[in-house]
Amino acid sequence: MRAFEYVSPNNKAQAISLLPSSWGKTEIIAGGTDLLALMKDDVVSPQRLINLKEVKELRGVDANAQGMRIGALTTLDELANDPAIKKNYPAFAEALKEVASPQIRNQATLGGNLCQRPRCWYFRNGFGLLPKDDSGKELVTAGENRYHAIFGNSGAAKFVSPSTIAPILIAYGASLRIEGLKGKRALPLEKFFVIPTAEGQREHDLRPNEIVTELVLPPVLNMRAAHYEIRQKEAFDWPLAVAAVALKMNGASVQSARVVLGHVAPVPWRSPEAAQALAGQQVNPATAQKAAEIAVAGACPLSSNGYKVQLARVAVRRAILKAAGSAAGETG
Ligand SMILES: Cc1cc2nc3c(=O)[nH]c(=O)nc-3n(C[C@H](O)[C@H](O)[C@H](O)COP(=O)(O)OP(=O)(O)OC[C@H]3O[C@@H](n4cnc5c(N)ncnc54)[C@H](O)[C@@H]3O)c2cc1C
């Protein structure tokens, strides 16, 4: 690893005052579980790290009638074991328990999870987010793309958004609070994830002189939600497809729904069409199957990842049934 300067502010104002005006030379470090690996592999080589771990204002969970605010520096393990999260947002708690391993969850933070960089093996080997060869030919299209995107891949970005918890947070309607040298702003979490169109752009709507300070979850009333993840093995592994579903119920019928897929596109991928298909319906294996078919209807697989369409379809169907509390149709 290359040598770097390390600064460790102990309050938010001090941390913000240290933020740079451009990407590259300075990086934020939280738990370090992603950033340090990228530095060891020389994919990023900052000259300075700003450590956020000593900034106490960025930690903790605060739940009240308006919902829940979570500091960006709260660890995934703290969140997975938080009684208010388990009670009010159980599908989020379940998704948290499936992230990585206990050791990583103990160190990794919420902000770091949402800001982590893609696992695309071209990116991780130094070819950039939009990898091309010297002649300008896209490497992913002609190359090893079995884990790449099946949605949102018509441009040069074909990696998949890595956070397993982002889809269920978007399904619950979460928003982010961001602070920087130019002040504060809030945005829905789904708008935080963007598809880069030129090398050098990032996959988050975050400027170099900003940090994520907290996540806000709205209150959940008459809502049933589920997270469903398909992995190659039961032990800790990256998912091949994730589906997150939140159903706002009106008696036995769905009043409105949010359906979000993960690990299938460069951003968490919402399916408003599948959500629309569920509105006004009672959930049963037939309505869940129909919504799942609709959710994957626009998929555009690459040469080696067509299998992910079926995985995404199954994940959506099972997440809908799981959210509705039905075991029917859980197989197949
Ligand atoms: C073996 C392994 C398995 C994994 N499996 C999964 C999985 O199944 N699902 C999953 O979701 N993740 C998985 N991960 C990724 C893991 O969840 C992330 O590495 C972790 O959440 C990152 O958090 P961190 O606090 O360590 O971030 P860091 O490594 O400190 O930072 C990550 C990035 O976020 C930026 N950053 C951090 N905090 C902020 C902030 N507050 N504001 C702005 N920028 C910030 C940093 O600058 C850096 O670019 C896995 C990782 C490993 C090593």
The ligand as an ORCA input file, in Angstrom:
! r2SCAN-3c Opt
* xyz 0 1
  C     -15.900    -10.551      2.063
  C     -16.892     -9.432      1.973
  C     -18.232     -9.735      1.770
  C     -19.174     -8.705      1.653
  N     -20.505     -9.021      1.454
  C     -21.414     -8.000      1.357
  C     -22.794     -8.265      1.141
  O     -23.242     -9.405      1.047
  N     -23.640     -7.205      1.034
  C     -23.194     -5.911      1.140
  O     -24.015     -4.999      1.056
  N     -21.909     -5.642      1.341
  C     -21.013     -6.647      1.455
  N     -19.695     -6.354      1.657
  C     -19.256     -4.962      1.653
  C     -19.310     -4.337      3.028
  O     -20.652     -4.274      3.444
  C     -18.720     -2.942      2.864
  O     -17.324     -3.109      2.683
  C     -18.979     -2.074      4.075
  O     -20.348     -1.917      4.316
  C     -18.353     -0.713      3.850
  O     -18.497      0.037      5.038
  P     -17.223      0.709      5.731
  O     -17.736      1.537      6.848
  O     -16.180     -0.279      6.044
  O     -16.761      1.647      4.517
  P     -15.300      2.136      4.078
  O     -14.519      1.006      3.530
  O     -14.674      2.939      5.161
  O     -15.732      3.132      2.899
  C     -16.333      2.636      1.727
  C     -16.547      3.811      0.762
  O     -17.529      4.669      1.278
  C     -17.026      6.015      1.482
  N     -17.661      6.482      2.713
  C     -17.737      5.812      3.882
  N     -18.510      6.489      4.759
  C     -18.922      7.612      4.112
  C     -19.762      8.707      4.489
  N     -20.361      8.791      5.699
  N     -19.961      9.682      3.580
  C     -19.400      9.623      2.350
  N     -18.603      8.613      1.936
  C     -18.382      7.608      2.811
  C     -15.517      5.831      1.553
  O     -14.864      7.004      1.138
  C     -15.294      4.678      0.591
  O     -15.272      5.121     -0.751
  C     -18.738     -7.358      1.775
  C     -17.385     -7.067      1.996
  C     -16.469     -8.071      2.081
  C     -15.021     -7.716      2.306
*
